[in-house]
Amino acid sequence: MIHVGQNAPDFTASGYLNGKVVNTRISDYLGKWVLPCFYPGDFDDLPAGP
């Protein structure tokens, strides 16, 4: 488990930037504040609710 003040483990994730899907690594932002947010439900095949 990661605790406040510890470094996050390095990982790669795809994202949307300037109209393109790009892969980025968390280590690309070493020394900067980063807030990763994950929304897996936004990309499913289920229709939106009422």
Residue, then its C-alpha position, 0 to 999 in steps of 0.5 A: m500500500i502506498h502512503v502519503g509522502q511515498n513515491a507512486p510506482d512507475f506505470t504507463a497509461s493511455g490518455y487523451l491529449n490535444g485530440k490524440v490518444v497518447n501513452t504516458r508514464i508517471s515517471d515523466y512527471l517526476g518532481k511535479w505534483v500529479l493527481p491521477c484519476f481513473y474512470p473505467g466506467d466512462f469507456d464501457d459499452l453500457p448505455a447511459g442511465p436515465 
